[in-house]
Amino acid sequence: MFDQIADPDGSNYPRLRELIWGAIDQQAGGLTKHQQSQALSVLTYTTLVTAVAYAAADAMRIGNEGQGQQTKVERSGWCLGLVYALSMTHPETVPGETALELLGAEAMKGLCGIAIPPGTDATFWGEFRVMGEALVNRLFALSPLRQEQPTTLLYAMGTGMGLCTREEIGLRLGLVRGLVARAYE
């Protein structure tokens, strides 16, 4: 999936690619090629992880007892809660170069604070939903998701974030919040 989004001239997921590459282009003037590569990883992997949480909430029927807006609130809270759990359990330091070290906190905030397409953008949200469902189906084909035991899901999401610290996940939460808020509006 990463390669399908990372290729700026690819044919799959055009609206997702447009969002990610647009954000990188906005900051490209001040970024080296290596920093642009890290920015691409941050935006793509964070979007993929958010899409997985979104699809998992649907697959596990989070909040289905409620109606309309209540279900949306429960699902958005659940998705955000998963990423907050990651931010609290990830290590404070990691061996190797992280995006936070390479880009700095201000650039990370800028990247993760991009404008998210409105909920009326059916193409973007269709791609987001399809991508999330495809990943959930691939990741959890042999190990089904269980609402009462989300450890496998948390592990997959943590791995999906890549090499990063607790602080970096906290900065990435800006993008997660933006995507979740729009997805459930």
Solvent accessible surface area in square Angstrom, and as a share of the most:
residue,aa,sasa,rsa
1,M,38,0.17
2,F,46,0.19
3,D,110,0.57
4,Q,68,0.30
5,I,0,0.00
6,A,16,0.13
7,D,67,0.35
8,P,76,0.48
9,D,132,0.68
10,G,19,0.18
11,S,104,0.67
12,N,70,0.36
13,Y,28,0.11
14,P,66,0.42
15,R,55,0.20
16,L,0,0.00
17,R,22,0.08
18,E,106,0.47
19,L,21,0.11
20,I,1,0.00
21,W,59,0.21
22,G,30,0.29
23,A,5,0.04
24,I,2,0.01
25,D,92,0.48
26,Q,151,0.67
27,Q,48,0.21
28,A,31,0.24
29,G,87,0.84
30,G,70,0.67
31,L,23,0.12
32,T,83,0.48
33,K,166,0.70
34,H,101,0.45
35,Q,36,0.16
36,Q,36,0.16
37,S,62,0.40
38,Q,35,0.15
39,A,0,0.00
40,L,21,0.11
41,S,27,0.18
42,V,1,0.00
43,L,0,0.00
44,T,0,0.00
45,Y,72,0.27
46,T,0,0.00
47,T,1,0.00
48,L,14,0.07
49,V,7,0.04
50,T,0,0.00
51,A,0,0.00
52,V,8,0.05
53,A,1,0.00
54,Y,35,0.13
55,A,5,0.04
56,A,0,0.00
57,A,0,0.00
58,D,72,0.37
59,A,62,0.48
60,M,22,0.10
61,R,153,0.56
62,I,11,0.05
63,G,3,0.03
64,N,57,0.29
65,E,146,0.65
66,G,13,0.13
67,Q,153,0.68
68,G,54,0.52
69,Q,116,0.52
70,Q,103,0.46
71,T,24,0.14
72,K,73,0.31
73,V,90,0.52
74,E,63,0.28
75,R,28,0.10
76,S,22,0.14
77,G,42,0.41
78,W,49,0.17
79,C,0,0.00
80,L,39,0.19
81,G,37,0.36
82,L,11,0.06
83,V,0,0.00
84,Y,92,0.35
85,A,27,0.21
86,L,10,0.05
87,S,12,0.08
88,M,134,0.60
89,T,101,0.59
90,H,26,0.11
91,P,66,0.42
92,E,122,0.55
93,T,112,0.65
94,V,27,0.15
95,P,120,0.75
96,G,50,0.48
97,E,86,0.39
98,T,1,0.01
99,A,3,0.02
100,L,24,0.12
101,E,122,0.55
102,L,37,0.19
103,L,18,0.09
104,G,28,0.27
105,A,39,0.31
106,E,131,0.59
107,A,21,0.17
108,M,0,0.00
109,K,107,0.45
110,G,34,0.33
111,L,1,0.00
112,C,2,0.01
113,G,58,0.56
114,I,24,0.12
115,A,90,0.70
116,I,18,0.09
117,P,13,0.08
118,P,71,0.44
119,G,33,0.32
120,T,125,0.73
121,D,28,0.14
122,A,83,0.65
123,T,77,0.45
124,F,0,0.00
125,W,18,0.06
126,G,26,0.25
127,E,21,0.09
128,F,2,0.01
129,R,100,0.37
130,V,86,0.49
131,M,0,0.00
132,G,0,0.00
133,E,70,0.32
134,A,28,0.22
135,L,25,0.12
136,V,11,0.06
137,N,105,0.54
138,R,157,0.57
139,L,89,0.44
140,F,15,0.06
141,A,75,0.58
142,L,174,0.87
143,S,49,0.32
144,P,99,0.63
145,L,33,0.16
146,R,128,0.47
147,Q,88,0.39
148,E,131,0.59
149,Q,89,0.39
150,P,39,0.25
151,T,80,0.47
152,T,62,0.36
153,L,0,0.00
154,L,42,0.21
155,Y,166,0.63
156,A,22,0.17
157,M,2,0.01
158,G,11,0.10
159,T,88,0.51
160,G,24,0.23
161,M,2,0.01
162,G,36,0.34
163,L,92,0.46
164,C,1,0.01
165,T,16,0.09
166,R,85,0.31
167,E,108,0.48
168,E,0,0.00
169,I,0,0.00
170,G,33,0.31
171,L,29,0.15
172,R,8,0.03
173,L,6,0.03
174,G,23,0.23
175,L,1,0.01
176,V,1,0.00
177,R,105,0.38
178,G,22,0.21
179,L,0,0.00
180,V,2,0.01
181,A,64,0.50
182,R,84,0.30
183,A,22,0.17
184,Y,22,0.08
185,E,114,0.51
